[in-house]
Amino acid sequence: MGKRALPAENNGPDRTPAPSADPSVERRETALEKTDRNWNDLLQELRVLQTGIQILTGFLLTLPFQPRFRELSPAQILVYLALVVMSVLITALLMSTVVMHRTFFQHRIKSDLVRSSDALLRITIILVGLILIGTLGLIFDLVLGAGGGLIAGASLTAVLAVLWGFLPRRIRRRALHRRNR
């Protein structure tokens, strides 16, 4: 099969202009085009999260079959079980977007799907942060003791706060400031 021909460029009033390196140039796209673009962006984010969570869930599910698992304290077992529950909850949240897509398919309510999926994805990201912190803390607790686990968990909390909270807000604030000049 040969390559499909691309449609002729149409830069009418409701069309997206050619990409620009200038961030002050806004996209001109219809509401439906914007919804489709946002949906595709969400799908890419879901794919990244889904792969990571599947790997982490698989890792967590193998732990009870390790000989050293019997040596865990009751507190460590509680943390482990909380991590498993969170991992399964994250999987359910990620899959709920797929379920909603199937449910809403051809009902012309994609903008509702995008808004709902965005909200679910935001909750999922918070849970992913918690499961990463808990998993790192549990591993360091097992290897170095409770103090090492607390330090590792607190350190990762600080790193995630900077990378997922402070940095994106700073970049957005800087971009808005530049745009408003």
C-alpha positions in Angstrom: 0.0 0.0 0.0 1.2 3.5 -0.9 1.1 6.5 1.4 -2.2 8.2 1.8 -2.4 11.6 0.3 -2.8 14.4 2.8 -5.7 16.7 2.4 -5.0 20.1 0.9 -4.2 22.7 3.5 -7.2 24.8 4.5 -6.4 27.9 6.5 -10.0 29.1 6.7 -11.3 30.9 9.8 -12.1 27.7 11.6 -8.9 25.8 10.8 -5.6 25.3 12.6 -2.8 27.4 11.0 0.6 25.8 10.4 2.6 25.3 13.6 4.5 28.3 14.8 7.5 28.5 17.0 6.0 31.7 18.5 4.0 30.8 21.6 1.9 33.9 21.2 0.3 32.5 18.1 -2.9 30.8 19.1 -4.3 27.7 17.3 -7.4 28.3 15.2 -9.3 25.1 15.5 -12.9 24.2 15.9 -14.3 23.0 19.2 -14.4 19.5 17.8 -10.8 19.6 16.6 -9.7 20.9 20.0 -11.7 18.1 21.7 -10.1 15.5 19.4 -6.6 16.9 20.1 -7.2 16.9 23.9 -8.6 13.3 23.7 -5.4 12.2 21.8 -3.2 13.9 24.4 -5.1 12.1 27.2 -4.7 8.8 25.4 -0.9 9.2 25.2 -0.8 10.1 28.9 -2.9 7.1 29.8 -0.6 4.8 27.8 2.4 5.9 29.7 0.7 5.5 33.1 -0.9 2.2 32.2 2.5 0.6 31.3 4.2 1.9 34.4 1.4 0.8 36.7 1.2 -2.7 35.1 4.9 -3.2 35.8 4.6 -1.9 39.4 1.5 -4.0 40.0 3.3 -7.1 38.7 6.2 -6.4 41.0 4.0 -5.9 44.0 2.1 -9.1 43.3 5.2 -11.2 43.3 6.4 -10.1 46.7 4.3 -12.5 48.8 5.9 -15.4 47.0 9.4 -14.3 48.1 10.9 -16.2 51.1 11.7 -12.9 53.0 8.0 -11.8 52.8 7.3 -13.8 56.0 9.7 -11.6 57.9 7.7 -8.4 57.3 6.4 -6.7 60.4 2.6 -6.2 60.7 3.1 -2.5 59.8 5.1 -3.4 56.7 2.4 -5.9 55.6 -0.2 -3.1 56.1 1.8 -0.8 53.9 2.3 -3.5 51.3 -1.5 -4.3 51.2 -2.3 -0.5 50.9 0.1 -0.4 47.9 -1.6 -3.3 46.3 -5.0 -1.8 46.8 -3.8 1.5 45.4 -2.2 -0.2 42.4 -5.5 -2.0 41.6 -7.4 1.2 42.2 -5.1 3.0 39.7 -5.6 0.3 37.2 -9.4 0.6 37.6 -9.3 4.4 37.2 -7.2 4.1 34.0 -9.5 1.5 32.6 -12.6 3.5 33.5 -11.6 6.0 30.7 -11.7 3.1 28.2 -15.1 2.0 29.6 -16.5 5.5 29.3 -15.2 5.8 25.8 -17.0 2.5 24.9 -20.2 3.7 26.7 -20.1 7.2 25.0 -19.1 5.9 21.6 -21.0 7.6 18.8 -23.2 9.6 21.3 -21.5 12.8 20.3 -20.4 13.7 23.8 -16.7 13.5 23.5 -16.2 16.8 25.3 -17.9 15.2 28.3 -15.5 12.2 27.9 -12.5 14.5 27.8 -13.5 16.4 30.9 -14.3 13.3 32.9 -11.2 11.5 31.8 -9.1 14.6 32.7 -10.6 14.5 36.2 -9.9 10.8 36.6 -6.4 11.2 35.2 -5.6 14.0 37.8 -6.8 11.7 40.6 -4.7 8.8 39.1 -1.6 11.0 39.0 -2.0 11.7 42.7 -2.4 8.0 43.5 0.6 7.2 41.3 2.7 9.6 43.3 1.5 8.0 46.6 2.2 4.5 45.3 5.7 5.5 44.2 6.4 7.1 47.6 5.0 4.1 49.4 6.9 1.5 47.3 10.2 3.4 47.7 9.6 3.8 51.4 8.8 0.1 51.9 11.8 -1.0 49.9 14.2 1.3 51.9 12.5 0.2 55.1 13.2 -3.5 54.3 16.8 -2.8 53.3 17.8 0.0 55.7 15.2 0.0 58.4 12.3 2.3 59.3 14.5 5.4 59.3 15.8 4.7 55.8 12.2 4.2 54.6 11.0 7.4 56.1 13.9 9.4 54.6 13.5 7.8 51.2 9.7 8.4 51.2 10.1 12.0 52.4 12.8 12.7 49.8 10.7 11.3 46.9 7.7 13.4 48.2 9.9 16.5 47.9 11.2 15.6 44.4 7.6 14.9 43.2 6.4 18.1 44.7 9.0 20.0 42.7 8.7 18.0 39.4 4.9 17.6 39.4 3.8 20.7 41.3 6.2 23.6 41.4 7.9 23.2 38.0 4.8 22.9 35.9 3.2 25.9 37.6 6.4 27.9 37.2 6.6 27.1 33.5 2.9 27.9 33.0 3.2 31.2 34.9 6.2 32.1 32.8 4.4 31.3 29.6 1.4 33.3 30.6 3.6 36.2 31.6 5.3 36.1 28.2 2.0 35.8 26.3 0.5 38.8 28.2 3.4 41.2 27.4 
